[in-house]
């Protein structure tokens, strides 16, 4: 695989992960009826849900920026760990959050050779 192809794959994966989290954060920040209903279902206030949206947005931006990408990876992984715990607590389906968590780690391992080296070697 050429270096150019690898860089394209890196940015496509980072873009997919970034878009997922930015879209989710935008929904929380916009306060749409769907997100308010979801917050109520989880027992979270609308204000707390907006705070989660800000945290999610900041983590996604840190992930997308190459210089802070490893930190963003760790923060997104922690965020998704909380999402998995919340889904377990409320009996919600786990597959979507586990798939997103796996996608974060796959993108990070492909994108950051130093992370790949520490985790796989």
DRENBA-29250 format. One line per 2 residues: their letters; for each residue x, y, z of C-alpha. Coordinates in steps of 0.25 Angstrom, whole numbers. Each point is the difference from the previous one (the first is absolute). Layout:
N
A = X,Y,Z | ...
% end
This chain:
121
XX = 0,0,0 | 6,13,-4
XX = 2,12,10 | -11,8,-7
XX = -10,-11,1 | 3,-2,15
XX = -2,15,2 | -13,0,-7
XX = -5,-12,8 | 5,8,13
XX = -8,12,-3 | -13,-7,-5
XX = 0,-8,13 | 3,13,8
XX = -11,7,-8 | -10,-11,3
XX = 2,0,15 | 1,15,0
XX = -13,2,-7 | -7,-11,9
XX = 4,8,13 | -2,14,-6
XX = -14,-4,-5 | -4,-6,14
XX = 6,12,7 | -8,10,-9
XX = -13,-8,3 | 3,2,15
XX = 3,14,-2 | -12,3,-8
XX = -9,-5,10 | -9,-7,-10
XX = -12,-7,5 | 6,-14,-3
XX = 12,3,9 | -9,6,11
XX = -8,-13,0 | 13,-8,0
XX = 5,8,12 | -13,-2,7
XX = 1,-15,-3 | 14,-1,6
XX = -4,9,12 | 9,11,-4
XX = -4,15,0 | 0,8,-13
XX = 11,9,6 | 9,-12,3
XX = -3,-6,-14 | 5,14,-6
XX = 13,-1,9 | 2,-14,-6
XX = -1,5,-14 | 11,11,3
XX = 9,-11,6 | -3,-9,-12
XX = 3,11,-10 | 13,3,7
XX = 4,-14,0 | -3,-2,-15
XX = 8,13,-4 | 12,-5,8
XX = -1,-14,-7 | -1,7,-14
XX = 12,9,2 | 13,-9,-3
XX = 8,7,11 | -10,-3,11
XX = -6,-13,-6 | 5,-10,10
XX = -6,9,12 | -13,1,-8
XX = 0,-16,-2 | 2,-2,15
XX = -11,10,3 | -10,-6,-10
XX = 3,-14,5 | -3,5,15
XX = -13,7,-5 | -4,-12,-7
XX = 3,-8,12 | -10,9,7
XX = -10,-2,-11 | 1,-16,1
XX = -2,1,15 | -12,9,-2
XX = -6,-10,-10 | 3,-12,9
XX = -7,8,12 | -13,3,-8
XX = -1,-13,-8 | 3,6,-14
XX = 6,-7,-11 | 15,-1,1
XX = 4,-3,-14 | 0,15,-6
XX = 9,5,11 | 10,-11,0
XX = 1,1,-15 | 3,15,1
XX = 10,-3,11 | 7,-10,-9
XX = 0,10,-12 | 7,10,9
XX = 11,-10,4 | 1,-5,-15
XX = 2,14,-5 | 10,3,11
XX = 8,-12,-2 | 0,3,-15
XX = 3,15,1 | 11,0,11
XX = 12,-10,-1 | 4,3,14
XX = -13,-4,6 | 0,-13,-9
XX = 14,-3,4 | -3,1,15
XX = -14,-8,-1 | 4,-11,-10
X = 15,-2,2
% end
